[in-house]
Amino acid sequence: MPRYTFEEGTSSKFWQIELDGSTFTVVYGKIGTAGQSQTKSFGSDAEANKEYDKLIKEKTKKGYVLDGTGEATPVPSPKVAAPKPGGNPEIEAAIAANPEDANAYLVYADWLQSQNDKLGEYVALAVRGATDPALKKMAARMLKENTKAWVGMLAEEPELATLRWANGFIQTASVTMEYEGEPHARKILGALLKLPTARFLQALTLGLYYDEEETYEVNYSGAARLLVANGALPTLRALFIGSFEYPDETEISWAKLGNLGKLWALYPNLEHLHLRGGEQKLGELNLPNLKSFLLETGGLDVGALKSISKASWPNIERISVWIGRDDYGWNGKPADILPLLQRKDLPKLKHLGIKNNELGDVIAEMVVGSPLVAQVEELDLSMSTLGDPGAEVLIRNAAKLVHLKLLDVTDCYISDPVAARLKAALPNASVDGQREPDEYGGELHRYSSVGE
């Protein structure tokens, strides 16, 4: 239980508070005494959370300080249960194998109704409403009447949790928070993961997600822990961690992705993975059904690059990796990129992006001899320091790149005459939007597009 103290003049008081669902207990009195206690209950977890945070802020404004004898964090993390009880594993497995199969949901609806669960009626209406306008209206009305019961505290924070329903269940969800927003994103995410109506979630997006120490640092480590605690989600097909606007909401390298390695085994059917942020640890990327992978960062950790280079994803079609700058997290060298470029075991790969880096000219030399580049249809080297030397390499080796349907070298440093020659040698090259080097102290400097 967090303990706060106030000592000033003749005052020597303590105040403690403990939150438990929709109830909290306050203990207060003079330091050295047992004090008095009061318990207050609310109509929902959300109301209790809101009042809990309000009281803590009021006490700290009055001069109360956390004295270290209680918990380190004043706001407790939600305890997330394993997958929801009372399900039907056989039918759920059928839906997980094919989450677009409407008939499987109808079978599940029948089972829910046999359990006297009102949700079963809604699922049946939602499925049949796809082809029957009258039933669709009935389903919409039923959802409106029961939203609070079926989504809990998320109904009270629609701007922080965007939900889309299909076949009677939440199909996609986006969770975020505004700066100093309430309740915190971890409460929203924790509540979402516990919902029976989210048991067949297919797409999850995490926007701004602040750390658990309330320093207002964007950090997804806590979100990863919640996801791991929730257990397997075999219906999940798309995951986006780091959906924020940079630099308007936060700089891309200020958002810490953290250790995500324990997630992949939980999502065996994941098809699309999008990550945005710095300080990333990816672990073993064993994702047999993944089709697209995008990692946007101002500085790539070499360990994460090694995870990508060794990833087991035989069905991958698109890979795009931002390298970034060494002063914002990139701690590798050009040779660390070679293992990815030398792979010969990704038969379905059609798009390869090695972009946003300060190794542009060196990478140009590496890609012309790459067996992976030899098989792809699109090569993206944009947002980098690629200049005339690298462009000349591409021109000289045009025969090895002529198969490309797209060579993207936009937002680089190629001069107009060389860009024109590159376009003549490789008509499918996109050369627009070239930048001019910056001059400092009589020297020219080139940078990747996104660092901080």
C-alpha positions in Angstrom: 0.0 0.0 0.0 1.6 3.4 -1.0 2.4 5.4 2.1 2.7 9.2 2.0 3.9 11.4 4.8 3.6 15.1 5.7 5.9 16.6 8.3 6.0 20.4 8.7 6.0 22.4 11.9 3.9 20.5 14.5 2.3 18.3 11.8 3.6 14.7 11.5 1.0 12.7 9.5 0.8 9.7 7.2 -1.7 8.7 4.5 -2.0 5.4 2.7 -4.3 4.2 -0.1 -4.9 0.8 -1.6 -7.0 0.2 -4.8 -8.9 -3.1 -5.4 -11.1 -3.0 -8.4 -14.0 -0.7 -7.8 -13.1 -0.2 -4.1 -10.2 1.6 -2.3 -9.2 1.8 1.3 -7.6 4.8 2.9 -5.6 4.7 6.2 -4.5 7.9 7.8 -3.4 9.4 11.1 -0.4 10.6 13.1 3.0 8.9 12.4 3.6 6.3 15.0 0.0 5.3 15.4 -2.1 2.7 13.6 -4.4 5.4 12.3 -8.0 5.2 11.0 -9.3 3.5 7.9 -12.1 4.2 5.5 -13.3 2.1 2.6 -15.1 3.6 -0.4 -16.9 1.7 -3.2 -17.8 2.9 -6.7 -20.0 1.8 -9.5 -17.1 0.8 -11.7 -13.4 0.2 -11.8 -13.0 3.3 -13.9 -14.7 5.5 -11.3 -12.5 4.1 -8.6 -9.4 4.6 -10.7 -10.3 8.2 -11.4 -10.9 9.1 -7.8 -7.8 7.1 -6.7 -5.6 9.2 -9.0 -7.4 12.4 -8.0 -6.8 11.8 -4.3 -3.1 11.1 -4.8 -2.6 14.3 -6.7 -4.4 16.3 -4.1 -2.2 14.9 -1.3 1.0 15.5 -3.2 -0.1 19.1 -3.9 -0.5 19.6 -0.2 3.0 18.5 0.4 2.6 14.7 1.1 5.5 12.7 -0.2 5.9 9.0 -0.9 8.1 7.8 2.0 9.4 4.6 0.4 7.9 2.3 3.0 5.0 1.5 0.7 5.0 0.3 -2.9 7.3 2.1 -5.3 4.6 3.0 -7.7 1.5 4.9 -6.5 -0.7 3.5 -9.3 -0.9 -0.3 -9.3 -0.6 -2.2 -12.5 -3.7 -4.3 -13.4 -3.6 -8.0 -12.8 -4.4 -9.6 -16.1 -5.9 -13.0 -16.0 -5.1 -15.8 -18.5 -7.6 -16.2 -21.3 -11.2 -15.7 -20.2 -12.9 -18.6 -18.3 -16.0 -20.3 -19.4 -15.1 -20.6 -23.1 -15.4 -23.5 -25.5 -11.9 -24.5 -26.6 -13.1 -26.6 -29.6 -15.1 -23.9 -31.2 -12.6 -21.2 -30.3 -9.9 -23.2 -32.0 -12.0 -23.4 -35.2 -12.4 -19.6 -35.1 -8.7 -19.1 -34.5 -7.9 -21.2 -37.6 -10.2 -19.1 -39.7 -11.4 -15.9 -38.0 -13.3 -14.8 -41.1 -15.6 -17.9 -41.1 -19.0 -16.6 -40.2 -20.4 -20.1 -39.6 -18.0 -20.8 -36.8 -19.3 -17.7 -35.0 -22.8 -18.9 -35.4 -21.9 -22.2 -33.8 -20.3 -20.2 -31.0 -23.4 -18.1 -30.7 -25.5 -21.2 -30.2 -23.2 -22.4 -27.5 -23.2 -19.0 -25.7 -27.0 -19.0 -25.7 -27.0 -22.5 -24.3 -25.0 -21.0 -21.4 -27.7 -18.3 -21.0 -25.1 -15.7 -22.2 -26.9 -12.7 -23.8 -23.8 -12.1 -26.0 -24.8 -15.2 -28.0 -27.9 -13.5 -29.2 -25.9 -10.5 -30.3 -23.3 -12.6 -32.1 -26.1 -14.3 -34.1 -27.6 -11.0 -35.0 -24.3 -9.5 -36.0 -23.3 -12.4 -38.2 -26.7 -12.7 -39.9 -27.0 -8.9 -40.1 -24.1 -8.8 -42.6 -26.7 -9.9 -45.3 -29.9 -8.7 -43.6 -30.4 -4.9 -43.1 -33.2 -5.4 -40.5 -31.0 -7.8 -38.4 -28.1 -5.4 -38.8 -30.2 -2.6 -37.2 -31.3 -4.9 -34.4 -27.6 -5.9 -33.8 -26.6 -2.2 -33.7 -29.3 -1.4 -31.2 -28.4 -4.4 -29.0 -24.7 -3.4 -29.0 -25.6 0.2 -28.0 -27.8 -1.1 -25.1 -25.1 -3.4 -23.8 -21.8 -1.7 -24.6 -21.0 -0.8 -21.0 -21.6 -4.4 -19.9 -19.5 -5.8 -22.8 -16.6 -3.4 -22.7 -16.5 -2.3 -19.1 -14.4 0.8 -18.4 -13.5 1.2 -22.1 -17.0 2.5 -22.7 -16.2 5.5 -20.5 -12.9 6.3 -22.4 -13.8 6.0 -26.1 -11.0 8.5 -27.1 -8.4 6.2 -25.6 -9.7 2.9 -26.9 -11.0 2.7 -30.4 -12.9 -0.5 -31.1 -14.3 -2.1 -34.2 -16.6 -5.0 -34.0 -17.3 -7.8 -36.5 -19.2 -11.1 -36.1 -20.3 -10.1 -32.6 -16.8 -9.6 -31.1 -14.2 -6.8 -31.0 -12.1 -7.4 -34.1 -9.7 -4.5 -34.0 -8.6 -2.3 -31.1 -6.4 0.7 -30.8 -5.2 1.8 -27.3 -3.4 5.1 -26.5 -3.3 7.9 -24.1 -2.8 11.7 -24.2 0.1 13.3 -22.3 -0.9 13.2 -18.7 -4.1 11.5 -19.7 -6.3 9.5 -17.3 -6.8 6.6 -16.9 -3.3 5.4 -18.0 -3.0 3.3 -21.1 -2.0 0.3 -19.1 -5.4 0.3 -17.4 -7.1 0.6 -20.7 -5.0 -2.2 -22.2 -5.4 -4.4 -19.1 -9.2 -4.0 -19.2 -9.3 -4.7 -23.0 -7.3 -8.0 -22.6 -9.7 -9.3 -19.9 -12.8 -8.8 -22.0 -14.6 -11.9 -23.2 -15.7 -9.8 -26.2 -12.0 -9.4 -27.2 -11.1 -13.1 -27.1 -11.0 -13.2 -30.9 -9.1 -9.9 -31.5 -7.4 -9.8 -34.9 -5.6 -6.5 -34.9 -4.1 -4.5 -32.0 -2.5 -1.1 -32.2 -0.7 0.6 -29.3 -0.4 4.3 -29.5 1.3 6.5 -26.9 2.1 4.4 -23.9 3.8 6.0 -20.9 6.0 4.1 -18.5 4.8 2.8 -15.1 6.8 5.2 -13.0 4.9 8.2 -14.3 7.9 10.0 -15.6 5.9 10.5 -18.8 8.4 8.6 -20.9 7.0 6.6 -23.8 7.9 3.1 -23.0 6.2 -0.1 -24.1 7.9 -2.5 -21.6 4.8 -2.4 -19.4 2.5 -3.1 -22.4 4.7 -6.1 -23.3 4.3 -7.5 -19.8 0.5 -7.2 -19.9 0.4 -8.9 -23.3 2.6 -11.8 -22.1 0.5 -12.1 -18.9 -2.6 -12.3 -21.0 -1.3 -15.4 -22.8 -1.8 -16.7 -26.3 -4.0 -15.0 -28.8 -4.1 -17.2 -31.9 -6.6 -15.0 -33.8 -4.2 -12.0 -33.8 -3.1 -11.2 -37.3 -1.8 -7.7 -37.1 0.2 -5.9 -34.3 1.4 -2.3 -34.4 3.4 -1.0 -31.4 4.3 2.7 -31.6 1.4 4.3 -33.4 2.2 8.0 -32.7 3.1 11.1 -34.7 6.7 12.1 -34.6 7.9 14.6 -33.8 4.6 16.2 -32.9 3.7 13.7 -30.1 7.2 12.5 -29.3 10.5 12.0 -31.0 10.8 8.5 -32.5 13.9 7.6 -30.6 12.4 8.8 -27.3 9.8 6.0 -27.5 11.4 2.9 -26.0 10.1 -0.4 -27.5 12.0 -2.5 -24.9 12.1 -6.3 -24.8 9.4 -7.8 -27.0 10.9 -11.2 -27.5 8.4 -13.1 -25.4 5.4 -12.0 -27.6 6.0 -13.9 -30.7 5.3 -17.4 -29.4 1.9 -16.0 -28.3 0.8 -15.0 -31.8 1.6 -18.0 -34.1 -0.7 -16.6 -36.8 0.6 -13.1 -36.9 0.8 -11.8 -40.5 1.7 -8.1 -40.1 4.1 -6.6 -37.6 4.9 -2.9 -37.4 7.2 -1.5 -34.7 8.1 2.2 -34.2 10.6 3.4 -31.6 14.1 3.0 -30.1 15.9 0.7 -27.7 14.4 -2.4 -29.2 15.1 -6.0 -28.3 13.3 -8.5 -30.5 14.6 -12.0 -29.4 13.8 -14.9 -31.7 11.5 -13.9 -34.5 9.9 -17.2 -35.1 6.8 -16.1 -37.1 5.9 -18.7 -39.7 2.9 -16.8 -41.1 4.3 -13.3 -41.1 3.9 -11.5 -44.4 5.1 -8.0 -43.6 7.6 -6.5 -41.2 8.3 -2.8 -40.7 10.7 -1.4 -38.0 10.9 2.4 -37.9 13.6 3.8 -35.7 16.1 6.6 -35.4 18.7 4.2 -34.1 18.6 0.4 -34.6 20.2 -1.8 -32.0 22.6 -4.3 -33.6 21.0 -7.1 -31.5 17.7 -6.3 -33.1 19.3 -6.4 -36.6 20.7 -9.8 -35.8 17.3 -11.0 -34.8 15.9 -9.8 -38.1 18.7 -11.4 -40.1 18.1 -14.7 -38.4 14.3 -14.5 -38.3 12.3 -17.6 -39.2 9.5 -16.3 -41.4 9.3 -18.4 -44.6 6.1 -16.5 -45.8 7.5 -13.0 -45.5 6.7 -10.8 -48.5 7.9 -7.4 -47.3 10.8 -6.4 -45.0 11.6 -2.7 -44.3 14.2 -1.8 -41.7 15.3 1.7 -40.6 18.9 1.9 -39.5 19.1 5.4 -38.1 22.1 7.2 -36.6 24.8 6.1 -34.2 24.0 9.1 -31.9 20.4 7.9 -31.5 21.0 4.2 -31.0 22.6 2.6 -34.1 25.5 0.7 -32.7 26.5 -1.6 -35.6 28.6 -1.4 -38.6 28.0 -2.1 -42.4 29.1 -5.7 -42.1 26.2 -6.3 -39.7 23.8 -5.8 -42.6 25.4 -8.4 -44.8 23.7 -11.5 -43.1 20.3 -10.2 -44.1 21.3 -9.3 -47.7 22.9 -12.7 -48.1 19.8 -14.7 -47.2 18.5 -17.2 -49.8 15.7 -18.8 -47.8 12.9 -16.2 -48.2 11.3 -17.3 -51.4 8.2 -15.0 -51.1 10.1 -11.8 -50.4 9.2 -9.1 -53.0 10.0 -5.9 -51.1 13.2 -5.0 -49.2 13.9 -1.7 -47.5 17.2 -0.8 -45.9 16.5 2.9 -45.3 16.9 5.9 -43.1 20.7 5.4 -42.6 24.0 7.1 -42.8 25.6 4.3 -44.7 24.0 5.1 -48.0 27.0 4.8 -50.4 28.3 1.7 -48.6 24.9 0.0 -48.7 24.7 0.7 -52.5 27.8 -1.4 -53.0 26.4 -4.2 -50.8 23.1 -4.5 -52.5 24.4 -5.0 -56.1 25.9 -8.3 -55.1 23.1 -9.5 -52.8 21.2 -12.7 -53.6 18.2 -11.3 -51.8 18.1 -8.2 -53.9 18.4 -10.3 -57.0 15.0 -11.9 -56.2 13.0 -8.9 -55.0 10.8 -6.7 -57.1 11.2 -3.5 -55.0 14.3 -2.1 -53.3 14.0 0.9 -51.0 17.2 2.8 -50.1 15.4 6.1 -49.4 15.9 8.6 -46.5 19.6 7.8 -46.4 22.9 9.5 -47.1 23.2 7.9 -50.5 25.0 10.4 -52.7 26.7 10.5 -56.1 29.3 7.9 -55.2 26.6 5.3 -54.3 24.5 6.3 -57.3 27.4 5.7 -59.6 27.7 2.2 -58.2 24.1 1.6 -59.0 24.5 2.9 -62.5 27.6 0.7 -63.2 25.7 -2.3 -61.9 22.4 -1.5 -63.6 22.3 -5.0 -65.2 22.0 -6.5 -61.7 19.1 -4.2 -60.8 17.2 -3.9 -64.1 14.7 -6.6 -62.9 13.4 -4.2 -60.2 10.0 -2.8 -60.6 10.9 0.0 -58.2 14.2 1.4 -56.9 13.4 4.0 -54.3 16.3 6.5 -53.7 14.1 9.5 -52.8 15.1 11.8 -50.0 18.8 11.2 -50.4 21.7 13.4 -51.6 22.1 12.6 -55.3 22.9 15.6 -57.6 20.5 16.3 -60.4 22.9 15.3 -63.2 23.7 11.9 -61.6 20.0 11.4 -60.7 19.1 11.9 -64.4 21.8 9.3 -65.4 20.5 6.8 -62.8 16.9 7.3 -64.1 18.2 6.6 -67.6 20.0 3.5 -66.6 17.1 2.2 -64.4 13.8 3.7 -65.6 12.0 2.3 -62.6 14.1 4.3 -60.2 12.4 7.0 -58.1 14.8 9.8 -57.7 12.6 12.7 -56.5 13.1 14.9 -53.4 16.9 14.9 -53.1 18.4 17.0 -50.3 21.4 19.3 -50.1 24.2 18.6 -47.6 24.6 20.9 -44.6 27.8 22.9 -44.3 29.5 23.3 -40.9 33.0 24.7 -40.5 33.7 24.4 -44.2 32.7 20.7 -44.3 29.6 19.1 -45.9 27.5 16.8 -43.7 24.8 14.3 -44.7 22.3 12.8 -42.4 19.6 10.2 -42.4 16.1 11.7 -42.6 14.9 10.6 -39.1 17.2 10.4 -36.1 15.8 11.9 -33.0 
